[in-house]
Amino acid sequence: MPDQSEMEVLVAARDWQTAGHGVALATVVKTWGSSPRPAGSHLVVRDDGSFLGSVSGGCVEGAVVEEALGVMKTGVPKVLEFGITHAEAWDVGLACGGTVRIFVEPLQ
């Protein structure tokens, strides 16, 4: 069962879609090594660029939002993977290195 913050993300997705917005949902599907957010974490993106939730933090979230906007336009889901060496980790927002795989899908 999703925790309260994850439920808020899913409720926002439903509410935004009901209000007529395009919506995409990003979900952490797998992590290796250190990752700020566990598998099952969500980020929802609205067609105007607003978002709620978290799949990683730092630059990764910005990249996921951009990809989600593209997924809304094309209607084609996408799997994203971000991986970093420990030395590069702080530069891109993954606190201790590691890899995260994120599934981004348009909600219909």
Secondary structure, 3 states (H helix, E strand, C coil): CCCHHHHHHHHHHHHHHHCCCCEEEEEEEEEECCCCCCCCCEEEEECCCCEEECCCCHHHHHHHHHHHHHHHHHCCCEEEEEEECCCCHHHHCCCCCEEEEEEEEEEC
